[in-house]
């Protein structure tokens, strides 16, 4: 049985801490409904890619709202990194890069395609 790699454990801890920081500490109203879905950390723990999904509140301005949220997250990178430094017992806090997680969009597309196949009138 193999154990978890250290980068996986650190990435999971960073994910939980960033979710808490976004919920409790970040005051920017553009960072409203953000879910941290995962964190990838390099082997040397110098960089971390934080994958987030943004819950849209209206279909009309969904792209503008998502772009505003991603901009607010990139502006808050320094603040979030400082908070992580206070919470985590790491020698070096990784540089953060927020990335939109597109896996949910891909899953929704696959489910739509499967539903279309199921509704096909040529089905035996």
MMTF fields as JSON, N, C-alpha, C and O atoms, coordinates in Angstrom:
{
  "mmtfVersion": "1.0.0",
  "mmtfProducer": "UNKNOWN",
  "numBonds": 495,
  "numAtoms": 496,
  "numGroups": 124,
  "numChains": 1,
  "numModels": 1,
  "chainsPerModel": [1],
  "groupsPerChain": [124],
  "chainIdList": ["A"],
  "bondAtomList": [4, 2, 8, 6, 12, 10, 16, 14, 20, 18, 24, 22, 28, 26, 32, 30, 36, 34, 40, 38, 44, 42, 48, 46, 52, 50, 56, 54, 60, 58, 64, 62, 68, 66, 72, 70, 76, 74, 80, 78, 84, 82, 88, 86, 92, 90, 96, 94, 100, 98, 104, 102, 108, 106, 112, 110, 116, 114, 120, 118, 124, 122, 128, 126, 132, 130, 136, 134, 140, 138, 144, 142, 148, 146, 152, 150, 156, 154, 160, 158, 164, 162, 168, 166, 172, 170, 176, 174, 180, 178, 184, 182, 188, 186, 192, 190, 196, 194, 200, 198, 204, 202, 208, 206, 212, 210, 216, 214, 220, 218, 224, 222, 228, 226, 232, 230, 236, 234, 240, 238, 244, 242, 248, 246, 252, 250, 256, 254, 260, 258, 264, 262, 268, 266, 272, 270, 276, 274, 280, 278, 284, 282, 288, 286, 292, 290, 296, 294, 300, 298, 304, 302, 308, 306, 312, 310, 316, 314, 320, 318, 324, 322, 328, 326, 332, 330, 336, 334, 340, 338, 344, 342, 348, 346, 352, 350, 356, 354, 360, 358, 364, 362, 368, 366, 372, 370, 376, 374, 380, 378, 384, 382, 388, 386, 392, 390, 396, 394, 400, 398, 404, 402, 408, 406, 412, 410, 416, 414, 420, 418, 424, 422, 428, 426, 432, 430, 436, 434, 440, 438, 444, 442, 448, 446, 452, 450, 456, 454, 460, 458, 464, 462, 468, 466, 472, 470, 476, 474, 480, 478, 484, 482, 488, 486, 492, 490],
  "bondOrderList": [1, 1, 1, 1, 1, 1, 1, 1, 1, 1, 1, 1, 1, 1, 1, 1, 1, 1, 1, 1, 1, 1, 1, 1, 1, 1, 1, 1, 1, 1, 1, 1, 1, 1, 1, 1, 1, 1, 1, 1, 1, 1, 1, 1, 1, 1, 1, 1, 1, 1, 1, 1, 1, 1, 1, 1, 1, 1, 1, 1, 1, 1, 1, 1, 1, 1, 1, 1, 1, 1, 1, 1, 1, 1, 1, 1, 1, 1, 1, 1, 1, 1, 1, 1, 1, 1, 1, 1, 1, 1, 1, 1, 1, 1, 1, 1, 1, 1, 1, 1, 1, 1, 1, 1, 1, 1, 1, 1, 1, 1, 1, 1, 1, 1, 1, 1, 1, 1, 1, 1, 1, 1, 1],
  "groupList": [{"groupName": "UNK", "atomNameList": ["N", "CA", "C", "O"], "elementList": ["N", "C", "C", "O"], "formalChargeList": [0, 0, 0, 0], "bondAtomList": [1, 0, 2, 1, 3, 2], "bondOrderList": [1, 1, 2], "singleLetterCode": "X", "chemCompType": "L-PEPTIDE LINKING"}],
  "groupTypeList": [0, 0, 0, 0, 0, 0, 0, 0, 0, 0, 0, 0, 0, 0, 0, 0, 0, 0, 0, 0, 0, 0, 0, 0, 0, 0, 0, 0, 0, 0, 0, 0, 0, 0, 0, 0, 0, 0, 0, 0, 0, 0, 0, 0, 0, 0, 0, 0, 0, 0, 0, 0, 0, 0, 0, 0, 0, 0, 0, 0, 0, 0, 0, 0, 0, 0, 0, 0, 0, 0, 0, 0, 0, 0, 0, 0, 0, 0, 0, 0, 0, 0, 0, 0, 0, 0, 0, 0, 0, 0, 0, 0, 0, 0, 0, 0, 0, 0, 0, 0, 0, 0, 0, 0, 0, 0, 0, 0, 0, 0, 0, 0, 0, 0, 0, 0, 0, 0, 0, 0, 0, 0, 0, 0],
  "groupIdList": [1, 2, 3, 4, 5, 6, 7, 8, 9, 10, 11, 12, 13, 14, 15, 16, 17, 18, 19, 20, 21, 22, 23, 24, 25, 26, 27, 28, 29, 30, 31, 32, 33, 34, 35, 36, 37, 38, 39, 40, 41, 42, 43, 44, 45, 46, 47, 48, 49, 50, 51, 52, 53, 54, 55, 56, 57, 58, 59, 60, 61, 62, 63, 64, 65, 66, 67, 68, 69, 70, 71, 72, 73, 74, 75, 76, 77, 78, 79, 80, 81, 82, 83, 84, 85, 86, 87, 88, 89, 90, 91, 92, 93, 94, 95, 96, 97, 98, 99, 100, 101, 102, 103, 104, 105, 106, 107, 108, 109, 110, 111, 112, 113, 114, 115, 116, 117, 118, 119, 120, 121, 122, 123, 124],
  "secStructList": [7, 7, 7, 7, 7, 2, 2, 2, 2, 2, 2, 2, 2, 2, 2, 2, 2, 2, 2, 2, 2, 2, 2, 2, 6, 7, 7, 7, 6, 6, 1, 1, 1, 3, 3, 3, 3, 3, 3, 3, 3, 7, 6, 6, 1, 1, 3, 3, 3, 3, 3, 3, 3, 3, 7, 7, 1, 7, 1, 6, 6, 2, 2, 2, 2, 2, 2, 2, 2, 2, 2, 2, 2, 2, 2, 6, 2, 2, 2, 2, 2, 2, 2, 2, 2, 2, 2, 1, 7, 7, 1, 1, 7, 7, 3, 3, 3, 3, 3, 3, 7, 7, 2, 2, 2, 2, 2, 2, 2, 2, 2, 2, 2, 2, 2, 2, 2, 2, 6, 7, 6, 6, 7, 7],
  "xCoordList": [0.841, 0.0, 0.887, 1.765, 0.649, 1.454, 0.709, -0.517, 1.464, 0.878, 0.724, 1.135, 0.141, -0.027, 1.308, 2.131, 1.502, 2.691, 2.514, 1.394, 3.631, 3.575, 2.883, 2.144, 3.109, 2.474, 0.954, 0.242, 0.45, -1.002, -1.557, -2.598, -0.856, -1.311, -1.263, -2.193, -0.17, -0.042, -1.1, -1.704, -1.329, -2.342, -3.731, -4.509, -4.056, -5.366, -5.505, -6.566, -4.445, -4.484, -4.632, -5.377, -3.918, -4.036, -5.454, -6.01, -6.048, -7.423, -8.392, -9.233, -8.28, -9.183, -8.962, -9.924, -7.712, -7.419, -7.865, -8.411, -7.639, -8.062, -9.585, -10.12, -10.281, -11.751, -12.208, -13.144, -11.561, -11.916, -11.575, -12.35, -10.419, -10.016, -10.995, -11.399, -11.379, -12.33, -13.678, -14.34, -14.079, -15.379, -15.364, -16.334, -14.282, -14.28, -13.497, -13.852, -12.45, -11.533, -11.618, -11.49, -11.833, -11.834, -13.141, -14.222, -13.036, -14.217, -14.695, -15.686, -14.016, -14.403, -15.744, -15.859, -16.757, -18.074, -18.081, -18.996, -17.079, -17.018, -16.666, -16.948, -16.046, -15.695, -16.827, -16.662, -17.967, -19.131, -19.289, -19.107, -19.626, -19.933, -18.828, -18.987, -17.708, -16.548, -16.329, -16.368, -16.096, -15.781, -14.382, -14.073, -13.544, -12.197, -12.3, -12.582, -12.068, -12.258, -10.984, -11.05, -9.833, -8.592, -7.391, -7.481, -6.26, -4.995, -3.908, -3.744, -3.172, -1.989, -0.761, -0.649, 0.165, 1.375, 2.573, 2.602, 3.569, 4.787, 5.534, 5.286, 6.456, 7.19, 8.029, 8.233, 8.523, 9.333, 8.494, 9.049, 7.174, 6.221, 6.417, 6.15, 6.877, 7.086, 5.883, 5.67, 5.098, 3.938, 2.742, 2.869, 1.572, 0.331, -0.722, -0.9, -1.405, -2.517, -3.795, -4.048, -4.593, -5.823, -6.984, -7.232, -7.693, -8.802, -10.097, -10.424, -10.831, -12.055, -13.198, -12.988, -14.401, -15.605, -16.38, -16.354, -17.068, -17.832, -19.292, -19.655, -20.129, -21.561, -22.158, -22.074, -22.761, -23.371, -24.73, -25.48, -25.03, -26.312, -27.31, -28.509, -26.854, -27.745, -27.128, -25.916, -27.94, -27.41, -26.955, -26.094, -27.521, -27.216, -25.754, -25.056, -25.301, -23.95, -23.036, -22.204, -23.184, -22.403, -20.911, -20.075, -20.576, -19.162, -18.51, -17.368, -19.235, -18.687, -18.507, -17.518, -19.454, -19.362, -18.192, -17.46, -18.015, -16.913, -15.566, -14.625, -15.471, -14.227, -13.918, -12.761, -14.944, -14.743, -14.283, -13.432, -14.852, -14.45, -13.009, -12.249, -12.626, -11.253, -10.261, -9.159, -10.65, -9.791, -9.649, -8.554, -10.75, -10.704, -9.823, -9.085, -9.897, -9.049, -7.575, -6.72, -7.281, -5.874, -5.346, -4.167, -6.198, -5.775, -5.575, -4.771, -6.298, -6.211, -5.145, -5.016, -4.38, -3.373, -2.389, -2.07, -1.908, -0.94, -1.528, -0.887, -2.756, -3.426, -3.636, -3.386, -4.096, -4.364, -3.066, -3.036, -2.0, -0.707, -0.226, 0.321, -0.426, -0.052, -0.847, -0.294, -2.139, -2.975, -2.535, -2.494, -2.206, -1.716, -0.422, -0.218, 0.448, 1.7, 1.48, 2.248, 0.438, 0.145, -0.503, -0.357, -1.218, -1.964, -1.18, -1.347, -0.331, 0.38, 1.792, 2.431, 2.259, 3.619, 4.531, 5.019, 4.748, 5.616, 6.79, 6.662, 7.916, 9.089, 8.869, 9.302, 8.196, 7.951, 6.5, 6.054, 5.764, 4.377, 4.386, 4.993, 3.734, 3.787, 3.124, 2.198, 3.611, 2.955, 1.656, 1.621, 0.592, -0.73, -1.107, -0.797, -1.771, -2.327, -3.737, -3.905, -4.748, -6.125, -6.503, -6.266, -7.098, -7.458, -8.91, -9.347, -9.663, -11.058, -11.084, -10.424, -11.842, -11.992, -13.094, -14.256, -12.729, -13.698, -14.242, -15.008, -13.874, -14.32, -15.83, -16.44, -16.442, -17.898, -18.599, -19.615, -18.063, -18.643, -18.546, -19.482, -17.413, -17.25, -18.196, -18.747, -18.39, -19.318, -20.74, -21.471, -21.129, -22.47, -22.653, -23.725, -21.63, -21.716, -21.857, -22.655, -21.095, -21.184, -22.566, -23.145, -23.101, -24.436, -25.506, -26.455, -25.358, -26.293, -26.219, -27.247, -25.003, -24.846, -25.449, -26.073, -25.266, -25.852, -27.373, -28.034, -27.929, -29.383, -29.893, -30.952, -29.15, -29.553, -29.544, -30.433, -28.543, -28.474, -29.648, -30.226, -29.999, -31.086, -32.423, -33.286, -32.603, -33.85, -33.913, -34.901, -32.888, -32.833, -33.99, -34.162, -34.799, -35.937, -35.542, -36.375, -34.31, -33.852, -33.427, -32.909, -33.637, -33.231, -34.078, -35.295, -33.487, -34.207, -34.943, -35.592],
  "yCoordList": [-1.176, 0.0, 1.24, 1.391, 2.117, 3.325, 4.464, 4.554, 5.318, 6.465, 7.637, 7.579, 8.676, 9.89, 10.606, 10.566, 11.257, 12.085, 13.343, 13.77, 13.922, 15.131, 16.262, 17.038, 16.367, 17.436, 17.296, 18.301, 16.064, 15.856, 16.32, 16.974, 15.98, 16.39, 17.906, 18.51, 18.521, 19.97, 20.644, 21.632, 20.123, 20.676, 20.607, 21.552, 19.505, 19.371, 20.348, 20.94, 20.514, 21.475, 22.905, 23.704, 23.22, 24.556, 24.772, 25.857, 23.757, 23.869, 24.205, 25.092, 23.508, 23.765, 25.155, 25.853, 25.558, 26.869, 28.003, 29.0, 27.862, 28.916, 29.028, 30.135, 27.906, 27.953, 28.712, 29.508, 28.471, 29.17, 30.654, 31.497, 30.977, 32.374, 33.116, 34.236, 32.497, 33.141, 33.362, 34.372, 32.428, 32.531, 33.572, 34.311, 33.637, 34.454, 35.769, 36.741, 35.814, 36.954, 37.898, 39.11, 37.365, 38.211, 38.985, 38.397, 40.301, 41.167, 41.669, 42.396, 41.299, 41.752, 41.116, 39.891, 41.916, 41.35, 40.518, 39.722, 40.685, 39.872, 38.43, 37.537, 38.194, 36.831, 36.326, 36.17, 36.075, 35.664, 34.16, 33.545, 33.578, 32.156, 31.417, 31.032, 31.226, 30.546, 29.259, 29.238, 28.179, 26.895, 26.49, 26.474, 26.166, 25.687, 24.184, 23.436, 23.742, 22.326, 21.506, 20.29, 22.144, 21.394, 22.303, 23.472, 21.746, 22.479, 21.527, 20.431, 21.956, 21.224, 21.985, 23.192, 21.268, 21.882, 21.227, 20.01, 22.044, 21.488, 20.691, 20.843, 19.835, 18.961, 19.744, 19.288, 20.923, 21.73, 22.685, 23.476, 22.624, 23.429, 24.93, 25.727, 25.317, 26.734, 27.369, 28.575, 26.579, 27.101, 26.201, 24.989, 26.833, 26.086, 26.665, 27.88, 25.785, 26.176, 25.822, 24.66, 26.84, 26.681, 26.681, 27.679, 25.551, 25.415, 25.817, 25.311, 26.743, 27.258, 27.19, 27.256, 27.059, 27.199, 28.38, 28.655, 29.068, 30.253, 29.971, 29.615, 30.124, 29.934, 31.202, 32.272, 31.083, 32.233, 32.524, 31.612, 33.807, 34.209, 34.597, 34.648, 34.87, 35.228, 34.819, 34.936, 34.34, 33.862, 35.015, 34.822, 36.217, 37.337, 37.777, 37.895, 38.013, 38.531, 37.5, 37.851, 36.229, 35.16, 35.307, 35.15, 35.608, 35.736, 36.931, 36.847, 38.045, 39.236, 38.999, 39.438, 38.31, 38.013, 37.077, 37.264, 36.072, 35.136, 35.827, 35.568, 36.703, 37.435, 38.358, 38.486, 39.001, 39.855, 39.073, 39.531, 37.891, 37.048, 36.585, 36.596, 36.178, 35.724, 36.879, 36.677, 38.076, 39.247, 39.552, 39.857, 39.468, 39.72, 38.689, 39.028, 37.442, 36.408, 36.658, 36.475, 37.073, 37.329, 38.538, 38.576, 39.523, 40.679, 40.302, 40.92, 39.3, 38.901, 37.837, 37.351, 37.467, 36.413, 36.721, 35.837, 37.94, 38.308, 38.211, 37.705, 38.703, 38.625, 37.172, 36.803, 36.35, 34.938, 34.212, 33.369, 34.528, 33.911, 34.28, 33.437, 35.537, 35.949, 35.217, 34.809, 35.049, 34.299, 32.841, 32.254, 32.259, 30.871, 30.755, 29.783, 31.75, 31.738, 31.746, 31.138, 32.43, 32.458, 31.156, 30.776, 30.472, 29.278, 27.98, 27.051, 27.906, 26.659, 26.683, 27.733, 25.55, 25.414, 24.943, 23.813, 25.835, 25.525, 26.491, 27.648, 26.007, 26.871, 27.921, 29.066, 27.525, 28.426, 28.268, 27.152, 29.366, 29.329, 29.443, 30.37, 28.53, 28.562, 29.8, 30.362, 30.216, 31.271, 30.702, 29.573, 31.484, 31.006, 31.508, 32.641, 30.669, 31.045, 30.449, 29.23, 31.319, 30.855, 30.525, 31.313, 29.34, 28.833, 28.386, 27.766, 28.708, 28.269, 26.767, 26.269, 26.059, 24.615, 24.344, 24.676, 23.745, 23.485, 22.064, 21.687, 21.276, 19.878, 19.779, 18.861, 20.679, 20.633, 20.918, 20.295, 21.86, 22.145, 20.936, 20.642, 20.231, 19.038, 17.931, 17.228, 17.768, 16.75, 17.066, 16.17, 18.322, 18.72, 18.46, 18.028, 18.715, 18.466, 16.978, 16.59, 16.143, 14.694, 14.189, 13.358, 14.679, 14.254, 14.668, 13.922, 15.862, 16.315, 15.413, 15.043, 15.063, 14.164, 12.795, 12.202, 12.297, 10.993, 11.051, 10.103, 12.152, 12.313, 12.37, 11.817, 13.035, 13.11, 11.726, 11.397, 10.923, 9.557, 8.735, 7.945, 8.919, 8.169, 8.502, 7.633, 9.754, 10.201, 9.901, 10.242, 9.275, 9.017, 8.113, 7.044, 8.511, 7.695, 6.403, 5.508, 6.283, 5.079, 3.997, 2.958, 4.224, 3.275, 2.011, 2.107, 0.861, -0.413, -0.827, -1.872],
  "zCoordList": [0.0, 0.0, 0.0, 0.85, -0.955, -1.021, -0.347, -0.412, 0.292, 0.969, 0.023, -1.136, 0.519, -0.259, -0.366, 0.548, -1.494, -1.638, -0.802, -0.524, -0.41, 0.414, -0.336, 0.269, -1.633, -2.401, -2.394, -2.387, -2.394, -2.326, -0.985, -0.926, 0.085, 1.418, 1.576, 2.111, 1.105, 1.197, 0.328, 0.745, -0.869, -1.755, -1.159, -1.29, -0.507, 0.131, 1.301, 1.491, 2.077, 3.181, 2.664, 3.231, 1.586, 0.984, 0.478, 0.649, -0.144, -0.643, 0.482, 0.335, 1.594, 2.723, 3.305, 3.627, 3.441, 4.026, 3.108, 3.581, 1.797, 0.868, 0.856, 0.804, 0.904, 0.96, 2.205, 2.14, 3.315, 4.551, 4.464, 4.917, 3.885, 3.742, 2.842, 3.153, 1.728, 0.816, 1.487, 1.247, 2.316, 2.97, 4.092, 4.259, 4.855, 6.069, 5.975, 6.641, 5.167, 5.219, 4.026, 4.193, 2.826, 1.631, 1.583, 1.603, 1.519, 1.593, 0.234, 0.166, -0.844, -2.18, -2.56, -2.543, -2.9, -3.217, -4.493, -4.697, -5.358, -6.577, -6.276, -7.076, -5.117, -4.715, -3.829, -2.619, -4.441, -3.671, -3.612, -2.561, -4.741, -4.787, -5.528, -6.686, -4.843, -5.404, -4.63, -3.399, -5.38, -4.766, -5.191, -6.382, -4.237, -4.531, -4.739, -3.803, -5.989, -6.312, -6.194, -6.018, -6.286, -6.176, -6.205, -6.579, -5.803, -5.815, -6.297, -5.761, -7.31, -7.767, -7.301, -7.513, -6.662, -6.131, -6.8, -6.985, -7.166, -7.742, -6.68, -5.484, -7.132, -6.22, -5.224, -4.099, -5.62, -4.703, -3.854, -3.091, -3.973, -3.2, -3.421, -2.521, -4.602, -4.896, -5.591, -5.469, -6.315, -7.031, -6.794, -6.622, -6.792, -6.627, -7.573, -7.654, -8.275, -9.127, -8.389, -8.074, -8.119, -7.357, -8.353, -9.029, -8.437, -9.374, -8.675, -7.601, -9.309, -8.712, -9.724, -10.935, -9.194, -9.998, -9.442, -8.242, -10.336, -9.961, -10.238, -11.359, -9.234, -9.39, -9.98, -9.378, -11.158, -11.82, -11.203, -10.854, -11.076, -10.504, -11.574, -11.301, -12.774, -13.864, -15.181, -15.359, -16.108, -17.375, -18.268, -19.127, -18.078, -18.958, -18.828, -19.834, -17.636, -17.451, -16.796, -15.959, -17.172, -16.562, -16.873, -15.983, -18.129, -18.495, -17.815, -17.363, -17.744, -17.09, -15.596, -15.009, -14.986, -13.559, -13.284, -12.313, -14.137, -13.961, -14.149, -13.4, -15.145, -15.374, -14.197, -13.796, -13.643, -12.473, -11.259, -10.496, -11.087, -9.955, -10.105, -9.136, -11.315, -11.529, -11.347, -10.837, -11.76, -11.562, -10.066, -9.593, -9.332, -7.888, -7.187, -6.262, -7.622, -7.02, -7.325, -6.459, -8.549, -8.871, -8.102, -7.749, -7.839, -7.045, -5.575, -4.878, -5.112, -3.709, -3.461, -2.337, -4.485, -4.325, -3.206, -2.412, -3.128, -2.092, -0.697, 0.225, -0.547, 0.748, 1.157, 2.305, 0.216, 0.518, 0.841, 1.737, 0.126, 0.41, 1.806, 2.518, 2.203, 3.557, 4.624, 5.645, 4.391, 5.335, 5.409, 6.491, 4.258, 4.266, 5.068, 5.796, 4.927, 5.675, 7.176, 7.922, 7.622, 9.053, 9.524, 10.686, 8.627, 9.035, 8.866, 9.657, 7.851, 7.55, 8.11, 8.17, 8.506, 9.023, 7.894, 7.898, 6.926, 5.799, 5.794, 6.194, 5.343, 5.239, 4.157, 4.293, 3.089, 1.968, 1.531, 1.264, 1.455, 1.001, -0.516, -1.052, -1.219, -2.683, -3.273, -2.688, -4.442, -5.206, -5.747, -6.236, -5.659, -6.045, -7.423, -7.789, -8.177, -9.471, -9.533, -9.488, -9.635, -9.682, -11.12, -12.036, -11.302, -12.618, -12.571, -11.601, -13.635, -13.725, -13.973, -14.885, -13.167, -13.31, -14.325, -14.092, -15.44, -16.505, -16.473, -17.36, -15.493, -15.465, -15.297, -15.845, -14.57, -14.384, -15.707, -16.017, -16.492, -17.801, -18.719, -19.462, -18.67, -19.506, -19.079, -19.926, -17.788, -17.293, -17.748, -18.168, -17.668, -18.103, -19.592, -20.017, -20.38, -21.825, -22.121, -22.974, -21.428, -21.63, -21.229, -21.929, -20.112, -19.693, -20.692, -20.936, -21.275, -22.304, -23.535, -24.102, -23.942, -25.087, -24.814, -25.693, -23.609, -23.257, -23.248, -23.671, -22.771, -22.803, -24.234, -24.534, -25.129, -26.526, -27.171, -27.956, -26.838, -27.373, -26.867, -27.613, -25.611, -25.002, -25.666, -25.783, -26.103, -26.713, -28.211, -28.861, -28.767, -30.191, -30.611, -30.025, -31.619, -32.03, -32.736, -32.876, -33.179, -33.869, -32.888, -33.298, -31.619, -30.589, -30.686, -30.841, -30.601, -30.776, -29.553, -29.548]
}
